[in-house]
Amino acid sequence: MGPIGSIPYETVGVAVFALTGALVAARRGMDPFGFALLAIVTGVGGGTLRDLLIGTRPVFWVGDPGDVLVCILVAAIVFLLGPGRVAALDGGRRGRMLLWADALGLALFAVVGTGRALAADVPPLSAVALGTVTATFGGIIRDILAGTTPLVLRKEIYVTAAALGAAVMVGLRVLGLEALAPVAGFVAAFGLRALAILRGWSLPVFPERDGEA
């Protein structure tokens, strides 16, 4: 993946996911440290696991801490906006900024993670898995630390959207359509997640068994 202007796509994804971490911290009434912690783990969590699995040394933010600084900056901005402004942006039906920022970060990281995996010469199926991990793992850590059920464990179409974006990108790369692959992957991931948000789409679930944990 190339840059947006002079800003790398991964940094854009980090900033967007850091925003979701800061918004969750705001919802949970955390202090500035909590804002920074959730922003950082959400922003770099998925990419960290990807790099560890690929064997990249050093992990992307360890070699260049600029992305961590981006997370801290985003967290500081959200905290300084104050409860009133944050609630106006993210409150109830009016804003839903958290859901849409998360959808954008999911789509960005699906293609960024897949691209990084392909650049490391991993097999196509493994690249799809690593793209999906990059897109979802930061959000999992965010939700666990905030004490909420991660989106991946709910009925919502979430991991499926990331996997679709990664698969579309890999498929087009295999077909030789390298220039189109990241854009199409992003559109596929964001489009499916957006439709799930707007129309309430969800996957079928296995029924619980009464009387069992």
Secondary structure as UniProt FT lines:
FT   STRAND          3..4
FT   TURN            5..6
FT   STRAND          7..8
FT   HELIX           9..27
FT   TURN            28..29
FT   HELIX           32..54
FT   HELIX           60..63
FT   HELIX           66..90
FT   HELIX           92..95
FT   HELIX           97..119
FT   TURN            120..121
FT   HELIX           124..146
FT   HELIX           151..153
FT   HELIX           159..174
FT   TURN            175..176
FT   TURN            178..180
FT   HELIX           181..199
FT   TURN            210..211
//
